[in-house]
Amino acid sequence: MIDKLAGALNFYQQALQLRHERQGVLAGNIANADTPHFKARDFNFSDELARAVAGDEQERALHLTTTSERHFPARIASSGDRDLLYRVPDQPSLDGNTVNMDVERVQFADNSVRYQAALTMINSRIQGLKGAMQSE
């Protein structure tokens, strides 16, 4: 039962995690808008979500070496290893910075709205599951 519940919410969990990571990348771009030679970065959300839902995160995980056969096998998920891409600047600046504040603000706001929408959907899904589990 718990496995089915976890499976039903896995997509939303992955989507929220990726939205959170993307928000950090976009915030970093905005914070470095005046840094000379800073290159704006982003990642393709749909590709990363498809990869995460398909289970390719295990390939990106760091595997720990055990020194005894009695140790538990373990791995550390390395979520910071997204395929970060560089933005192509519309108007390159003289100092080599490629951050376009208008683009970054729009992407930041769009990602925030989509994050809130994902939270609303997962909340609705959980409420529906709670309603189905409660006896009348």
Salt bridges, closest charged atoms under 4 A:
GLU21 OE1 - ARG82 NE 2.66
ASP42 OD2 - ARG22 NH2 2.83
ASP42 OD2 - ARG87 NH2 2.96
GLU48 OE2 - ARG51 NH1 2.88
GLU48 OE2 - ARG60 NH2 3.81
GLU48 OE1 - ARG82 NH1 3.31
GLU57 OE2 - ARG82 NH1 3.04
ASP83 OD2 - ARG51 NH1 3.08
ASP83 OD2 - ARG60 NH2 3.48
ASP102 OD1 - ARG105 NH1 3.96
GLU104 OE2 - ARG87 NE 2.68
ASP110 OD2 - ARG114 NE 3.00
